[in-house]
Amino acid sequence: MSEPIRNKKLDSITAPTPQNTPSNAAPISSHAQQPGVASIKEGTLLPFHKLFCCTPLTANLNLRTPEEMERAAAGLFAANPALVSMMQAKLGSLVGRSSGYIESLPVSVRRRVAGLKGIQKEHSKLEAEFQEEVLQLEKKYFAKFTPLYQKRATIVNGQVEPSEEEVKVGETKDEEDDDEEEKNEEEVNKEPGTDIKGIPEFWLSAMKNQISLAEMITDRDEGALKHLTDIRMEYLDQPGFRLIFEFEENEYFTNKTLTKTYFYREENGYFGDFIYDHAEGCEIDWKTGKNLTVRIESKKQRNKNTKQTRVVKKTVPTQSFFSFFSPPEPPADEEDEDVDEDIEARLELDYQLGEDIKEKLIPRAIDWFTGEALQYESIDDFDDDEFEDEDDEEGDDLSDDDRDEDEESDDDDADGAKPKQEAAECKQS
């Protein structure tokens, strides 16, 4: 398993089969359509400028060149978002519909087409069998990897020391160091820091070097993640896997382990791959005042009648790595397309984080700790268009005076109101 770590582009997040290094990725959902014949016959598709000039909205415009027509179209669409939405809805309704071409073929030709479909179904069955055997092979070798992961954990946590042979194999020397004499055991023992147990903050350092995980870790999270003693995984009886984070006793929560489980659907995807279905987290038993997934907001309120002021504190969700253990759920209202797109994006990101931990972090934790794995990660994989300068964003925060006015109580009963409890979307207690 000395192959280099391969990177994945976040702008094409997909759900691969449950393999450490899948060769083909399956879609995050099973909405893929089988290929069909185009709805417009070859040679009948008009160029954009000819199609645009024939519309009633532009028939009376004096547009001579294709460039003028395209500029006019861009302005028209920009000024009429409803028109763009209508066109998108119309085009979306055409996806997957038959053009009538197949139905127009002679019976003998359609019979051959049906025969090819039958052959393709047999091929799909073999693809599914192939993925099942790959999964079983992966489980077989994962059982061989497990003792190595266990040995790693004992060294990280200072329970044992690596053998001389392991150290010798793992040592790398530059050419300028080849002439230096090796230090004997007595000299090593005199070096400062020899009383340190294991490798402090091993997993925190490894996670902070992994780009997708580093973006989730806040300064507040680091205090808790310093107590992380091991990250491991296990396969489920059904297609899927579970991530297990082990912690030593700490001042943040009482859990010894935190888990995140990823499930695949029973049916296979179009290419025979397993299709990601959903994830389940766990409840974190936070100690009083130590919940890292929320923050306390203090707001001043003024009673209109009595003019008295008071300070109200409430908890609101905040960014934290530990929100990873409360995965997003599909929306109850499936008709809201905007919400669906947002949830889909969150689900894809959540799945990708799990895959990065499973495929990259756990198998090569030492390379992430030292930073060597970063040479296989390309920053170019992250689309610059997805990021924008914070200075360009318009500030939505209100001033303290504006907040005071907005938070004023309408009557004296407001004085007896209790602070809001933890937000409902935060599952942790």
C-alpha positions in Angstrom: 0.0 0.0 0.0 2.8 2.4 -0.9 0.8 4.2 -3.6 0.6 7.9 -3.2 -2.4 9.6 -1.8 -4.7 10.8 -4.5 -6.7 14.0 -4.2 -10.4 14.6 -5.0 -11.9 17.8 -6.3 -14.5 19.3 -4.0 -16.4 20.8 -7.0 -17.3 17.3 -8.1 -18.0 15.5 -4.8 -19.4 12.1 -5.4 -20.0 9.0 -3.3 -17.6 6.2 -4.2 -17.9 2.6 -3.3 -16.8 1.8 0.2 -13.1 1.3 -0.8 -10.0 3.0 0.5 -9.0 4.1 -3.0 -12.0 3.7 -5.3 -11.3 3.8 -9.0 -14.7 5.0 -10.0 -17.0 7.3 -8.1 -20.8 6.8 -7.9 -23.2 9.7 -7.8 -24.3 11.0 -4.4 -27.9 10.2 -5.3 -29.5 7.8 -7.8 -31.0 10.4 -10.0 -28.7 9.5 -13.0 -30.6 8.8 -16.2 -29.7 6.2 -18.8 -28.3 7.7 -22.0 -30.8 8.3 -24.7 -31.1 9.8 -28.1 -31.1 13.6 -28.3 -34.5 15.2 -28.5 -33.4 17.3 -31.5 -32.2 15.6 -34.6 -28.6 16.2 -35.7 -28.5 19.3 -38.0 -31.6 20.9 -36.7 -30.1 22.7 -33.7 -29.9 26.4 -34.5 -27.0 28.6 -33.4 -27.8 30.7 -30.4 -27.9 34.0 -32.3 -30.3 32.6 -34.9 -32.5 31.1 -32.3 -32.5 34.3 -30.3 -33.3 36.5 -33.2 -36.4 34.5 -34.0 -38.1 35.0 -30.6 -41.0 37.4 -30.3 -39.1 39.4 -27.7 -36.3 40.3 -30.1 -38.0 40.2 -33.5 -38.3 44.0 -33.6 -34.8 44.7 -32.4 -32.3 45.9 -35.0 -29.6 43.4 -34.2 -27.2 42.6 -37.1 -24.3 40.5 -35.7 -24.3 37.5 -33.5 -22.3 39.4 -30.9 -25.0 42.1 -30.7 -27.6 39.4 -30.3 -25.7 37.6 -27.5 -25.2 40.9 -25.6 -28.9 41.7 -26.0 -29.8 38.2 -24.8 -27.6 38.6 -21.7 -29.2 41.9 -20.9 -32.7 40.4 -21.4 -32.0 37.5 -19.1 -30.4 39.7 -16.5 -33.5 42.0 -16.4 -36.0 39.1 -16.4 -35.0 36.5 -13.8 -38.5 35.0 -14.0 -37.8 34.3 -17.7 -34.6 32.4 -16.9 -36.5 30.4 -14.2 -39.2 29.5 -16.7 -36.7 28.4 -19.3 -34.8 26.3 -16.7 -38.0 24.6 -15.6 -39.0 23.9 -19.2 -35.6 22.4 -20.0 -35.6 20.4 -16.9 -39.0 18.9 -17.8 -37.5 17.6 -21.1 -34.6 15.7 -19.4 -35.2 11.9 -19.8 -38.1 12.2 -22.2 -38.0 10.2 -25.4 -37.6 12.1 -28.6 -39.7 9.6 -30.5 -36.7 8.5 -32.5 -36.6 5.0 -31.1 -40.3 4.6 -31.5 -40.0 5.6 -35.2 -37.6 2.8 -36.0 -38.7 -0.4 -37.9 -39.9 -3.2 -35.7 -36.8 -5.3 -36.5 -34.4 -2.5 -35.5 -36.3 -1.9 -32.2 -36.1 -5.6 -31.4 -32.3 -5.4 -31.7 -32.3 -2.3 -29.5 -34.3 -4.2 -26.9 -31.8 -7.1 -27.2 -28.9 -4.7 -26.5 -30.7 -3.5 -23.4 -31.0 -7.0 -22.2 -27.3 -7.6 -22.7 -26.6 -4.3 -20.8 -28.6 -5.5 -17.9 -26.5 -8.7 -17.7 -23.5 -6.5 -17.7 -24.9 -4.4 -14.8 -25.4 -7.6 -12.8 -21.7 -8.5 -13.3 -20.7 -5.0 -12.3 -22.7 -5.3 -9.1 -21.0 -8.7 -8.4 -17.6 -7.1 -9.1 -18.2 -4.4 -6.5 -19.3 -7.0 -3.9 -16.1 -9.0 -4.4 -14.0 -5.8 -4.2 -15.7 -4.9 -0.9 -15.0 -8.4 0.5 -11.3 -8.2 -0.7 -11.0 -4.8 0.9 -12.4 -6.1 4.2 -9.9 -9.0 4.0 -6.9 -6.6 3.8 -8.4 -4.2 6.3 -8.2 -7.1 8.8 -4.4 -7.2 8.0 -4.1 -3.4 8.4 -5.8 -3.3 11.8 -2.8 -4.7 13.8 -0.7 -2.0 12.3 -3.2 0.7 13.3 -3.3 -0.7 16.8 0.5 -0.7 17.1 0.5 2.9 15.9 -2.0 3.9 18.6 0.2 2.3 21.3 3.2 4.3 20.2 1.3 7.6 19.8 -0.1 7.3 23.3 3.2 6.3 24.9 2.3 2.8 25.8 5.2 1.2 23.9 8.3 2.4 22.0 8.9 1.5 18.3 11.5 -1.3 17.7 14.9 -0.5 16.4 14.1 -2.1 13.1 11.0 0.1 12.7 12.9 3.2 13.5 15.7 2.3 11.1 13.2 1.7 8.3 11.4 4.9 9.0 14.4 7.1 9.2 15.2 9.2 6.2 18.6 11.0 5.8 19.7 13.7 3.5 23.1 13.3 1.8 24.7 15.8 4.1 23.7 13.7 7.1 25.2 10.5 5.7 28.6 11.3 7.2 27.3 12.1 10.6 27.8 9.5 13.2 24.7 8.0 14.8 24.1 9.0 18.4 24.3 6.3 20.9 21.5 5.6 23.4 23.2 7.5 26.2 23.4 10.7 24.1 19.7 10.4 23.1 18.6 10.1 26.7 20.4 13.3 27.5 18.4 15.3 24.9 15.6 17.6 26.2 12.1 16.3 26.0 12.9 12.6 26.5 10.4 12.5 29.4 7.5 13.3 27.0 5.0 10.5 26.7 4.2 9.3 23.2 3.5 11.9 20.5 1.5 14.8 21.9 -1.3 16.2 19.8 -0.6 13.7 17.1 -4.1 13.5 15.7 -4.8 17.2 16.1 -1.7 18.0 14.1 -2.6 15.5 11.4 -6.1 16.8 11.1 -4.9 20.4 10.8 -2.7 19.4 7.9 -5.6 17.8 6.0 -7.2 20.8 4.1 -10.8 19.8 4.3 -10.7 19.0 8.0 -8.6 22.0 8.9 -11.3 24.3 7.6 -13.7 22.9 10.2 -11.4 23.1 13.2 -11.7 26.3 15.3 -9.4 27.6 18.0 -12.0 26.5 20.6 -12.0 23.0 19.2 -8.3 22.5 19.6 -8.6 22.3 23.3 -10.8 19.3 23.1 -9.0 17.7 20.1 -5.8 17.6 22.0 -7.3 14.8 24.0 -8.0 12.7 20.9 -6.0 9.4 21.3 -7.0 7.5 18.2 -9.2 7.6 15.1 -10.2 4.3 13.6 -12.9 2.8 11.4 -14.9 -0.4 11.0 -17.0 -1.9 8.3 -20.7 -2.6 8.9 -22.4 -5.9 8.1 -24.3 -4.0 5.5 -22.6 -1.8 3.0 -21.2 1.2 4.9 -18.6 2.1 7.5 -18.3 3.7 11.0 -15.7 6.2 12.1 -14.6 6.0 15.7 -12.9 8.9 17.6 -11.4 7.9 20.9 -10.7 10.5 23.7 -9.0 10.5 27.0 -10.7 12.1 30.0 -11.1 15.8 29.4 -13.0 18.9 30.7 -15.3 19.2 27.7 -17.5 16.0 27.5 -17.8 12.6 29.2 -17.9 10.5 26.1 -14.9 8.1 25.7 -15.7 7.6 22.0 -17.6 9.7 19.4 -18.9 7.9 16.3 -20.2 8.7 12.8 -21.7 6.0 10.7 -22.2 6.2 6.9 -24.8 4.0 5.2 -25.1 3.0 1.5 -28.3 2.1 -0.2 -29.3 -1.5 -0.8 -29.5 -1.1 -4.6 -26.4 -0.4 -6.7 -25.9 2.6 -8.9 -25.9 2.8 -12.7 -22.2 1.7 -12.8 -22.6 -1.0 -10.2 -21.2 1.1 -7.4 -22.7 1.5 -3.9 -24.8 4.6 -3.5 -24.4 6.8 -0.4 -27.7 7.1 1.5 -27.2 8.9 4.8 -25.1 9.3 7.9 -25.8 9.0 11.6 -23.9 10.8 14.3 -23.9 10.4 18.1 -25.0 12.5 21.0 -22.2 14.3 22.8 -22.6 14.6 26.6 -21.2 18.1 27.1 -20.1 19.2 30.5 -21.8 22.4 31.8 -20.7 25.4 29.8 -18.4 23.4 27.6 -20.5 22.9 24.5 -18.3 23.9 21.6 -21.1 23.8 19.0 -22.9 26.8 20.5 -21.9 30.2 21.8 -23.5 32.5 24.3 -24.9 35.8 23.0 -25.7 38.6 25.3 -28.3 41.2 24.2 -29.5 44.2 26.0 -33.3 44.8 26.0 -35.2 47.9 27.0 -38.8 47.9 28.2 -40.9 50.6 26.4 -43.1 51.2 29.3 -40.7 51.2 32.3 -37.6 52.1 30.3 -35.7 49.5 32.3 -33.0 47.6 30.6 -31.8 44.0 31.1 -29.2 41.6 29.6 -30.6 38.4 28.0 -28.3 35.5 27.2 -29.1 32.8 24.7 -27.2 30.0 23.0 -26.9 30.1 19.2 -25.2 27.5 16.9 -21.6 28.3 16.0 -19.0 26.7 13.7 -17.2 23.7 15.3 -15.6 20.5 14.2 -17.9 18.7 16.6 -20.9 19.6 14.5 -19.6 16.8 12.3 -21.3 14.4 14.7 -24.7 15.9 13.9 -25.0 15.3 10.2 -27.7 17.2 8.1 -31.0 15.6 7.5 -33.1 15.8 4.3 -35.7 18.5 4.5 -39.3 17.7 5.4 -40.6 19.9 2.6 -39.3 18.3 -0.6 -41.1 20.9 -2.8 -38.7 23.7 -1.8 -36.0 23.4 -4.4 -33.8 26.0 -2.8 -33.7 24.1 0.5 -33.1 20.9 -1.3 -30.1 22.2 -3.1 -28.7 23.6 0.1 -29.2 20.3 1.9 -27.7 18.3 -1.0 -24.6 20.5 -0.9 -24.3 19.9 2.9 -24.9 16.2 2.5 -22.2 16.0 -0.2 -19.7 17.9 1.9 -20.5 15.8 5.0 -19.9 12.6 3.0 -16.7 13.9 1.5 -15.3 14.7 5.0 -16.1 11.2 6.1 -14.3 9.8 3.0 -11.3 12.0 3.6 -11.0 10.6 7.1 -11.5 7.0 6.0 -9.4 7.0 2.8 -6.7 9.6 3.7 -6.3 10.4 7.3 -6.6 7.0 8.9 -4.4 5.0 6.5 -1.6 7.6 6.4 -1.9 9.5 9.6 1.9 9.8 10.1 2.2 11.4 6.7 -0.4 14.0 7.6 1.3 14.6 10.9 4.6 15.3 9.3 3.0 17.1 6.4 4.5 14.8 3.8 1.0 14.0 2.5 0.5 17.6 1.5 2.7 17.1 -1.6 -0.1 15.0 -3.0 -2.8 17.6 -2.3 -3.2 20.3 -4.8 -4.6 23.7 -3.8 -5.8 24.1 -7.3 -8.4 21.4 -6.6 -10.4 24.0 -4.7 -12.3 26.2 -7.1 -11.4 29.9 -6.6 -14.9 30.9 -7.7 -16.2 29.2 -4.5 -14.3 31.7 -2.3 -14.7 35.5 -2.1 -12.9 38.1 -0.1 -14.5 38.9 3.2 -14.1 42.6 2.5 -16.4 42.3 -0.5 -19.3 41.0 1.7 -21.8 43.5 2.9 -22.0 43.5 6.7 -25.4 42.4 7.9 -24.7 42.9 11.6 -26.6 45.6 13.3 -25.0 48.2 15.6 -25.5 47.9 19.3 -28.1 50.8 19.2 -30.0 49.2 16.4 -30.1 45.9 18.3 -31.3 47.6 21.4 -34.2 49.0 19.5 -35.0 45.7 17.7 -34.9 43.8 20.9 -37.1 46.1 22.9 -39.9 44.3 24.8 -43.5 45.3 24.0 -44.7 44.8 27.6 -43.6 44.0 31.1 -44.0 40.3 30.6 -40.9 40.3 28.5 -38.9 40.9 31.7 -39.9 37.4 32.9 -39.0 35.7 29.7 -36.4 32.9 30.0 -33.3 32.8 27.7 -33.7 30.6 24.7 -32.3 27.1 25.2 -29.9 25.4 22.8 -31.0 25.6 19.2 -33.1 22.7 18.0 -30.7 21.8 15.2 -27.9 21.1 17.7 -28.4 17.5 18.8 -25.7 17.6 21.4 -26.8 17.9 25.0 
